[in-house]
Amino acid sequence: MGHILELSIKQTDCPHPILTSKVKGLSIIVLNTIKNENTQTNFSIFHSPSVEKTRDAIKKLKNFPNVEVQEVIGSKGQLFSAIYTFPSTSAFYKLSFKGFRLYPIIAKDGIEKWFIYLENDDEKSFSWVNDSTTTLVDGKRLSVSEFYNFYVQLFLWIWMDSQQNNLSELDGLILENAIKSGYFNWPRSLTLSELSKRLSLPKTTLAYHLRKVEKALFMRSIQQ
């Protein structure tokens, strides 16, 4: 039976670890990669702690050596997305041939995190990742449910940041606590009653605000 590997790596031939080292607090969420002859074209979401750092990240991406930015899309506050191309990295080739890449790929604090599905997982260690441009920082196996929970929480955080001006203070507090506590996990890590006690809110009030946030998330998704 196959497994999902979570691999955290450092790279010297990829712009993502370098950019997230230069812009403190910047996260890059790679949603898709298209392989060309000797290059890779990425579609990614960039998230930074402030509007100023967002502008700095866009500038550094456009000026990064060997990176060609086709388009910056939907820049809003602390978030922007972009389509850009750069020479294919060693890790991209190696990990793509090793197994099936699962998205997103996450870069933060100079480290890129990959998720790989291996049909025949007989690896005793992850040392095969290392080469002259790629260094393994950490590696572990995940269950399907662990990967699913990570995926759900990640995109809830992205949506929450994009909606920060549209959420009330209470809505934001509830959503943040619901995400951190695992309320949106599958299966849930705690019940609505337990979350109600944690926040010292009546269960009916909590349910109303959660439904309000969930409706906003649903309406946004069908409008895109």
C-alpha positions as CSV (number, residue, x, y, z in Angstrom):
1,M,0.0,0.0,0.0
2,G,1.3,3.5,-0.9
3,H,2.1,6.3,1.5
4,I,2.1,10.1,1.4
5,L,5.5,11.6,2.2
6,E,5.9,15.1,3.7
7,L,9.4,16.3,2.8
8,S,10.9,19.6,3.9
9,I,13.8,20.7,1.8
10,K,16.3,23.5,1.3
11,Q,17.3,24.4,-2.3
12,T,19.9,26.7,-3.9
13,D,18.4,26.5,-7.4
14,C,14.8,27.5,-6.6
15,P,13.5,31.1,-6.0
16,H,10.9,30.0,-3.3
17,P,13.3,29.3,-0.4
18,I,15.4,32.3,-1.3
19,L,12.5,34.7,-1.5
20,T,10.9,33.5,1.8
21,S,14.3,34.0,3.4
22,K,14.6,37.6,2.2
23,V,11.0,38.6,3.0
24,K,10.3,37.8,6.6
25,G,7.0,36.1,7.2
26,L,6.3,35.5,3.4
27,S,4.7,32.2,2.5
28,I,4.5,30.9,-1.0
29,I,1.7,28.3,-1.8
30,V,2.4,26.6,-5.1
31,L,-0.9,25.4,-6.5
32,N,0.3,24.0,-9.8
33,T,3.4,23.5,-11.9
34,I,3.6,22.9,-15.6
35,K,6.8,21.2,-17.0
36,N,8.2,22.7,-20.2
37,E,11.4,21.5,-21.9
38,N,13.9,22.9,-19.4
39,T,11.7,25.2,-17.4
40,Q,8.8,25.0,-15.0
41,T,5.8,27.4,-14.9
42,N,4.2,27.8,-11.5
43,F,0.9,29.2,-10.4
44,S,1.2,30.3,-6.8
45,I,-0.4,32.3,-4.0
46,F,1.9,34.6,-2.0
47,H,1.0,35.7,1.5
48,S,2.9,38.2,3.6
49,P,2.4,39.8,7.0
50,S,1.7,43.3,5.6
51,V,0.8,45.3,2.5
52,E,4.3,46.7,2.4
53,K,5.9,43.3,2.5
54,T,3.5,42.2,-0.3
55,R,4.8,45.0,-2.5
56,D,8.3,44.0,-1.6
57,A,7.7,40.4,-2.5
58,I,6.2,41.3,-5.9
59,K,9.2,43.5,-6.6
60,K,11.7,40.8,-5.6
61,L,9.9,38.2,-7.6
62,K,10.0,40.3,-10.8
63,N,13.7,41.1,-10.3
64,F,14.7,37.6,-9.3
65,P,17.5,36.2,-11.6
66,N,16.2,33.8,-14.3
67,V,12.5,34.3,-13.2
68,E,10.1,35.5,-15.9
69,V,6.8,36.8,-14.4
70,Q,3.9,36.3,-16.9
71,E,1.3,37.9,-14.7
72,V,0.5,39.1,-11.2
73,I,-3.1,38.3,-10.5
74,G,-5.5,39.6,-7.9
75,S,-3.2,41.5,-5.6
76,K,-5.2,42.4,-2.5
77,G,-3.7,43.5,0.8
78,Q,-1.5,40.7,2.1
79,L,-2.2,38.3,-0.7
80,F,-1.4,38.1,-4.4
81,S,-1.1,35.3,-6.9
82,A,1.3,35.0,-9.9
83,I,2.2,32.9,-12.9
84,Y,5.9,32.8,-13.5
85,T,8.6,30.6,-15.1
86,F,12.1,29.6,-14.1
87,P,14.7,26.9,-14.9
88,S,13.6,23.5,-13.6
89,T,15.1,22.6,-10.3
90,S,16.9,19.4,-9.3
91,A,14.2,18.6,-6.7
92,F,11.4,19.1,-9.3
93,Y,12.9,16.5,-11.6
94,K,13.9,14.1,-8.9
95,L,10.7,14.1,-6.8
96,S,8.4,14.2,-9.9
97,F,10.0,10.9,-11.1
98,K,10.1,9.4,-7.7
99,G,6.3,9.5,-7.1
100,F,3.1,11.5,-7.7
101,R,3.3,15.1,-6.5
102,L,0.4,16.4,-4.4
103,Y,-0.3,20.1,-4.2
104,P,0.0,22.5,-2.6
105,I,3.8,22.9,-2.2
106,I,4.5,25.3,0.7
107,A,7.6,27.5,1.0
108,K,8.3,29.5,4.2
109,D,11.4,30.6,6.2
110,G,13.7,29.3,3.5
111,I,12.3,25.8,3.4
112,E,10.0,24.2,0.8
113,K,7.6,21.5,1.9
114,W,6.6,18.8,-0.7
115,F,3.9,16.1,-0.5
116,I,4.6,12.9,-2.6
117,Y,2.5,9.8,-3.0
118,L,4.6,6.7,-3.5
119,E,2.8,3.5,-4.7
120,N,5.6,1.3,-3.4
121,D,6.9,2.9,-0.3
122,D,9.9,0.7,0.8
123,E,12.2,3.6,1.6
124,K,14.0,3.2,4.9
125,S,15.2,6.8,4.9
126,F,14.8,9.9,2.8
127,S,18.5,10.4,2.0
128,W,17.8,10.0,-1.7
129,V,16.5,13.6,-1.7
130,N,19.9,15.1,-1.1
131,D,22.2,16.3,-3.9
132,S,24.4,19.3,-4.7
133,T,21.4,21.8,-4.7
134,T,18.9,20.1,-2.4
135,T,19.2,19.3,1.3
136,L,16.6,17.3,3.3
137,V,15.6,19.1,6.5
138,D,12.8,16.7,7.6
139,G,10.8,13.8,6.3
140,K,7.9,11.8,7.5
141,R,4.9,9.7,6.4
142,L,1.4,11.0,6.6
143,S,-2.0,9.2,6.5
144,V,-4.5,10.3,4.0
145,S,-6.6,11.9,6.8
146,E,-3.6,13.9,8.1
147,F,-2.9,15.3,4.6
148,Y,-6.6,16.1,4.1
149,N,-6.8,18.0,7.4
150,F,-3.7,20.0,6.5
151,Y,-5.1,20.8,3.1
152,V,-8.5,22.0,4.5
153,Q,-6.9,24.2,7.2
154,L,-4.4,25.8,4.8
155,F,-7.1,27.0,2.4
156,L,-9.3,28.2,5.3
157,W,-6.4,30.4,6.4
158,I,-5.9,31.8,2.9
159,W,-9.6,32.6,2.7
160,M,-9.6,34.1,6.2
161,D,-6.8,36.4,5.2
162,S,-8.4,37.4,2.0
163,Q,-11.7,38.3,3.8
164,Q,-10.1,40.1,6.8
165,N,-11.9,43.4,5.9
166,N,-15.2,41.6,5.4
167,L,-15.3,39.6,8.7
168,S,-16.4,41.1,12.0
169,E,-13.9,40.9,14.9
170,L,-16.1,38.1,16.4
171,D,-16.3,36.2,13.1
172,G,-12.5,36.3,12.8
173,L,-12.0,35.2,16.4
174,I,-14.4,32.3,16.0
175,L,-12.9,31.1,12.6
176,E,-9.3,31.4,13.9
177,N,-10.1,29.3,17.0
178,A,-12.2,26.8,14.9
179,I,-9.2,26.2,12.6
180,K,-6.6,26.0,15.3
181,S,-8.7,23.6,17.4
182,G,-9.4,21.2,14.5
183,Y,-13.1,21.9,14.3
184,F,-12.8,21.6,10.5
185,N,-10.7,18.4,10.6
186,W,-12.1,15.1,9.3
187,P,-13.0,13.7,11.7
188,R,-13.5,16.7,13.9
189,S,-11.1,17.1,16.8
190,L,-13.8,18.7,18.9
191,T,-17.5,19.2,18.8
192,L,-19.5,22.4,18.5
193,S,-20.3,22.2,22.3
194,E,-16.6,21.9,23.1
195,L,-15.8,24.9,20.9
196,S,-18.6,26.8,22.6
197,K,-17.1,26.2,26.0
198,R,-13.6,27.1,24.8
199,L,-14.8,30.5,23.5
200,S,-17.3,31.1,26.3
201,L,-20.0,31.7,23.8
202,P,-23.6,30.2,23.7
203,K,-23.8,27.3,21.4
204,T,-26.6,29.0,19.3
205,T,-24.5,32.2,18.9
206,L,-21.5,30.2,17.8
207,A,-23.5,28.1,15.3
208,Y,-24.9,31.3,13.8
209,H,-21.5,32.8,13.2
210,L,-20.0,29.6,11.9
211,R,-22.9,29.3,9.4
212,K,-22.4,32.9,8.4
213,V,-18.7,32.4,7.7
214,E,-19.3,29.1,5.9
215,K,-22.0,30.7,3.7
216,A,-19.6,33.5,2.8
217,L,-16.9,31.0,1.9
218,F,-19.4,29.0,-0.3
219,M,-20.7,32.2,-2.0
220,R,-17.1,33.3,-2.8
221,S,-16.2,29.9,-4.2
222,I,-19.1,29.8,-6.7
223,Q,-18.5,33.3,-7.8
224,Q,-14.9,32.7,-8.9
